[in-house]
Amino acid sequence: MADVTVLVVTWRARDLLAACLAGLRAQTVPHRLLVVDNASTDGTAELLAGFPEARVLRLPANRGFAGGVAAGLAEVRTPWVALLNDDAVAEPGWLAGLLAAAGGHAAVTSRMLLPSGAVNNAGVVLRPDGYGADRGLGEPDGPAYREPAEVFGFSGGAALLSVAELRAVGGFPAPFFLYYEDTDTSWRLRLAGRSVGYAPDAVVSHAHSASADRTSALFSFHNERNRLLTLTRCAPAGYAAGRLGRFLLTTASLGAKRALRRPLPPAPHFRVGLRLRVLASYLRLLPWAVRTRRAVGRRSTVDRAAVLARWAGTEAEPAGGG
């Protein structure tokens, strides 16, 4: 019997999904396949009929990647779950490479390559400013990324997770919808004393942003809001408050420049209106974030400041309590 379920979340990505599922058919180890369809209307259902090996969970509305994984996780009955983006194509040895590297880790992340052959992601790093970032993004796929390593976090685009460990730290944060759900989950695993490994033999080709435009307002909104939610749930209180304060000050400064008709950078996250929407949505979710922060604290075996210092190189005051 298979020990792993591959979980693919999709939304209106029929052509990309076809290549993804074809790659999974070529895997060298047995596995179960669960596709969570976020209410697609582009012929995805008809495509999936041609993949009878896939169990399909069709959601009544689009719950995003985070919501889709959360819904799918409730259906998984194997010890391991492997996440794979619908715009990624796994090499035949991908799943075998993840399982071979799994010993002692709660999660193992893949070597994700761009169509050009450059690195897309070799794990998630935690920056001193509290942002999660792709390790190796845009760099040549050289010797530095051909060796196993321990990394701060996994990429939800292609990773293997222990189902028991994932459930023990609260699962995936469905309210995030898109982005940062992997950074948040990695942080909670770290707080619980668990480790995350990098498996260079587990290779996927990822059409980076083929199913989501990372220069869009949608990306900027969820990226900024979910970073603040992640910090609220996982970081030392003083550090999280400081990052929120900086977000507010930057927003006020941009507002002043706009009022004075001074030029602003073109990127969406510099738009005052978008930042105000981020703040409004963050405040709506703040009671949930505070409540779950307490739950994270109860499960933690490692000090929040210690995790931040080790992985972001930031000395943060403990700031008492969870």
C-alpha positions in Angstrom: 0.0 0.0 0.0 1.2 3.5 -0.8 2.6 5.5 2.1 2.2 8.9 0.4 -0.7 10.9 -1.1 0.2 13.5 -3.7 -2.1 16.5 -3.3 -2.6 18.9 -6.2 -4.7 22.0 -5.8 -6.0 23.5 -9.0 -8.1 26.4 -10.3 -8.8 27.0 -13.9 -5.4 25.7 -15.1 -6.6 22.8 -17.3 -3.6 22.7 -19.7 -1.1 23.1 -17.0 -2.7 20.4 -14.9 -2.6 17.9 -17.8 1.2 18.1 -17.8 1.4 18.0 -14.0 -0.7 14.8 -13.8 1.2 13.2 -16.7 4.4 13.7 -14.7 2.9 12.1 -11.7 1.9 9.0 -13.8 5.6 8.6 -14.5 6.7 8.5 -10.9 8.8 5.5 -9.8 7.1 4.9 -6.5 3.5 4.0 -5.8 1.3 6.8 -4.4 -2.2 7.9 -4.1 -3.4 11.0 -5.9 -5.8 13.6 -4.7 -6.8 16.6 -6.8 -8.6 19.4 -5.1 -10.5 21.5 -7.7 -11.3 25.0 -6.6 -14.6 25.2 -8.6 -12.9 25.4 -12.0 -15.1 26.2 -15.0 -12.5 25.7 -17.8 -13.0 22.0 -18.5 -10.9 20.8 -15.6 -13.5 18.2 -14.7 -13.5 16.7 -18.2 -9.7 16.6 -18.1 -9.7 14.8 -14.8 -12.0 12.1 -16.2 -9.0 11.0 -18.2 -7.0 10.4 -15.0 -9.0 7.7 -13.2 -6.2 7.2 -10.7 -7.0 10.6 -9.2 -9.5 11.0 -6.5 -11.1 14.4 -7.0 -12.4 16.7 -4.3 -14.4 19.5 -6.0 -15.0 22.5 -3.7 -18.1 24.6 -4.2 -16.0 27.8 -4.4 -12.4 28.9 -4.9 -10.7 28.6 -1.5 -7.3 29.4 -2.8 -4.2 27.2 -2.4 -4.3 27.4 1.4 -7.9 26.5 1.6 -7.6 23.8 -1.0 -4.7 22.1 0.9 -6.6 22.4 4.2 -9.7 20.7 2.6 -7.5 18.0 1.0 -5.6 17.3 4.1 -8.8 16.3 5.9 -9.1 13.5 3.3 -5.6 12.1 3.5 -5.1 8.8 5.1 -1.4 8.1 4.4 1.5 8.9 6.7 3.0 11.4 4.1 1.4 14.0 1.9 3.3 15.5 -1.1 2.2 18.9 -2.3 2.7 19.7 -6.0 1.6 22.9 -7.8 -0.6 22.4 -10.8 1.9 24.4 -12.9 4.8 22.1 -12.0 6.0 18.9 -13.7 7.9 16.4 -11.6 10.8 14.4 -12.9 10.2 10.6 -12.5 12.4 10.3 -9.5 10.8 13.3 -7.7 8.7 11.4 -5.1 11.4 8.8 -4.5 13.9 11.6 -3.8 11.6 13.2 -1.3 10.9 10.0 0.5 14.6 9.0 0.6 15.4 12.3 2.3 12.5 12.2 4.8 14.2 10.5 7.7 14.2 12.8 10.8 12.4 15.7 9.1 8.8 16.8 9.4 9.0 18.3 5.9 11.3 18.0 2.9 11.4 20.5 0.1 12.3 20.0 -3.6 14.8 21.4 -6.1 12.4 23.5 -8.1 13.8 24.8 -11.4 12.5 27.4 -13.8 12.0 26.5 -17.5 15.3 28.2 -18.2 17.1 25.7 -15.9 17.8 28.3 -13.2 16.8 27.7 -9.6 13.2 28.7 -8.7 13.3 27.4 -5.1 15.6 25.3 -3.0 13.8 25.9 0.2 12.4 29.0 2.0 14.7 31.4 3.8 13.6 33.8 6.5 14.9 37.4 5.9 15.7 39.7 8.8 12.8 41.9 7.8 10.4 39.0 8.4 9.8 38.2 4.7 10.0 34.6 3.5 12.0 34.2 0.3 12.9 31.6 -2.3 16.3 30.2 -1.6 18.4 30.4 -4.8 15.8 32.2 -6.9 17.3 33.0 -10.3 20.7 31.5 -9.6 22.4 28.9 -11.8 21.5 25.3 -10.8 25.1 24.6 -9.7 26.9 22.6 -7.0 25.5 24.7 -4.1 22.0 23.3 -4.9 23.1 19.7 -5.5 23.7 18.9 -1.8 21.2 18.0 0.9 20.7 20.7 3.5 18.6 21.8 6.4 16.6 24.9 5.5 14.2 27.1 7.4 11.1 26.1 5.4 9.6 24.3 2.5 7.9 25.5 -0.6 4.3 24.5 -0.9 4.9 24.2 -4.6 6.7 20.9 -4.3 7.3 19.3 -0.9 6.7 16.3 1.3 5.2 16.6 4.8 4.5 14.2 7.6 0.7 14.2 8.0 0.9 13.7 11.7 3.4 16.5 12.3 1.4 18.8 10.0 -1.8 18.2 11.9 0.0 18.5 15.3 0.9 22.1 14.5 -2.5 23.1 13.3 -2.4 22.2 9.6 -2.5 24.7 6.8 -3.9 28.2 7.5 -7.0 28.3 5.3 -7.7 32.0 5.8 -4.5 32.9 4.0 -6.0 31.9 0.7 -2.8 32.4 -1.3 0.9 32.8 -0.4 2.9 32.5 2.9 1.0 29.4 4.0 4.2 27.4 3.6 6.3 30.0 5.5 3.8 30.1 8.3 3.6 26.3 8.5 7.4 26.0 8.4 7.6 28.5 11.3 5.2 26.5 13.4 7.1 23.3 12.7 10.3 25.1 13.8 8.6 26.3 17.0 7.5 22.7 17.7 11.1 21.6 17.4 10.8 20.0 14.1 13.2 20.2 11.1 12.8 20.8 7.4 15.2 19.3 4.9 16.1 20.0 1.2 16.2 17.1 -1.2 18.3 18.0 -4.3 17.3 14.7 -6.0 13.6 15.6 -5.9 13.4 17.8 -9.1 10.5 19.6 -10.6 10.2 22.1 -13.4 8.0 25.0 -12.4 6.4 27.5 -14.7 6.9 30.2 -12.1 3.7 32.4 -11.8 2.1 30.7 -14.8 -1.0 30.2 -12.6 -0.6 33.4 -10.6 1.0 36.7 -11.6 3.5 37.8 -9.0 3.5 41.3 -10.3 -0.2 41.7 -9.7 -2.2 43.5 -7.1 -3.6 40.1 -6.0 -0.2 38.8 -5.2 0.9 42.0 -3.4 -2.3 42.0 -1.3 -2.0 38.5 -0.1 1.8 38.6 0.2 1.7 41.7 2.5 -1.3 40.7 4.5 -0.2 37.1 5.1 3.3 38.2 6.1 1.7 40.3 8.8 -0.5 37.4 9.9 2.4 35.0 9.9 4.4 37.3 12.1 1.4 37.8 14.4 1.0 34.1 14.8 4.6 33.0 15.0 7.1 35.8 15.7 8.1 37.3 19.1 5.4 39.9 20.0 7.8 42.8 20.1 9.2 41.9 16.7 5.7 41.4 15.1 4.5 44.7 16.6 7.6 46.5 15.1 7.0 45.1 11.6 3.3 46.1 11.8 4.4 49.6 12.9 6.8 49.8 10.0 4.0 48.8 7.6 1.8 51.6 9.1 4.6 54.2 8.9 5.4 53.3 5.3 1.8 53.5 4.3 1.5 56.9 6.0 4.6 58.1 4.2 3.3 56.9 0.8 0.0 58.6 1.6 1.8 61.9 2.3 3.8 61.7 -0.9 0.6 61.0 -2.9 -1.1 64.0 -1.3 1.8 66.2 -2.3 1.7 64.7 -5.8 5.2 63.2 -5.6 6.0 60.2 -7.7 5.6 56.8 -6.2 7.2 53.5 -7.2 5.1 51.6 -9.7 4.9 48.2 -7.8 1.5 47.4 -6.5 2.6 47.1 -2.9 3.4 50.8 -2.9 -0.2 51.7 -3.7 -1.8 53.4 -0.7 -5.2 52.0 -1.5 -3.9 48.4 -1.7 -2.0 48.9 1.6 -5.2 50.2 3.3 -7.1 47.1 2.0 -4.3 44.9 3.4 -4.6 46.6 6.8 -8.4 46.3 6.8 -8.3 42.6 6.0 -5.5 42.0 8.5 -7.6 43.7 11.2 -10.6 41.5 10.3 -8.5 38.4 10.7 -6.6 39.7 13.8 -8.9 37.9 16.4 -8.2 34.6 14.6 -4.5 35.3 14.4 -4.3 36.1 18.1 -6.4 33.1 19.1 -4.2 30.8 17.0 -1.1 32.4 18.2 -2.0 31.2 21.7 -2.4 27.7 20.3 0.9 27.9 18.6 2.5 29.0 21.9 1.0 26.0 23.7 2.5 23.6 21.2 5.9 25.2 21.0 9.0 23.7 22.5 11.4 26.3 21.1 11.5 30.0 22.0 10.1 32.3 19.3 13.1 34.6 19.6 15.5 31.6 19.2 13.9 30.6 15.9 14.0 34.1 14.6 17.6 34.6 15.6 18.8 31.3 14.1 17.0 31.6 10.8 16.7 35.3 10.2 19.9 36.3 12.0 17.8 38.8 14.0 18.1 39.4 17.7 14.6 40.0 18.9 13.6 40.6 22.5 11.6 37.6 23.9 8.7 40.0 24.7 7.1 37.5 27.1 4.3 35.1 26.4 2.9 33.6 23.3 
